[in-house]
C-alpha cells in the first residue's frame, strides 16, 4: 500500500491554509475530511475537503475519487465537529454525515478518501483514533498532514498498517507515502483559487510569507500543466 500515488488539487491546499489561518487563537492545529477518488491500485486524487473543529485544533475530511489502479485524487475537503481530551476523541458523526450528503448533491462523484490535519505535521495518539473512524467510512483512508506555520506547507501523506499477533489485540502503524504530488487544477478551479488568493490577504493574518509564495507557485505550476 505504500506504493500508493496521491494527487492533491490546489484548491484543497488553499482551503486547508485558509481554515488554519482562521482557526481559534487557542487552537494548535486543524483536522478535516478529504474528498476525492481512488482507483483499484490504491492511487488517490484529493479534490476537496471539509473541516472538523474542536477547542485545541481543527481537522477535516478529504473528498475525491479513486480509479481502478488505486490512484487517489483529492479534490475537496470539509470540516467536522470533534473534541479531544484525556486520550479520547469525540466526533459529531451526524453533522459529518449531513455535510457529506450536502457535498454529494453538488459533486456526486466525490467520495471520502481520508482526512487532513494541520499543525506540527506529525501523527500522535489521537491520530490513530481518528484514522480508525475514517477506516469505517472508506477502505485504506489517506491521512494528509500540512504544516503552514513555518516554512512552506510541508505536505505529507500516510496510510495505516495493522500489526500484532493474529487473533490478538492489534495496533496501528502509519506508513509515509513517497509519491505525493499537486494535481493540475481545472481552469474554473484555478480562476476561483486565484480570486480567493487575491481576496484573502494571507500575510495580514500572520501567516508566513513563504506560504503565500508557495500557494502562488502552486497556482502557476498548475496552470502550466
Secondary structure, DSSP 4 states (H G I P E B T S, - for coil): -TT-EEEEEHHHHHHHHHHHHTS-TT--EEEEEEEEEE-TT-EEEEEEEEEEE-SSEEEEEEEEEE-TT-EEEEEEEEE--EEEETTEEEE-HHHHHHHHHHHHHH-TT-EEEEEEEESSS---HHHHHHHHHHHHHSTT-EEEEE-TTSSS---EEEEEEEEE-TTS-EEEEEEEESEEEEEPPPHHHHHHHHHHHHHH-GGGGT--HHHHHHHHHHHHHHHH-
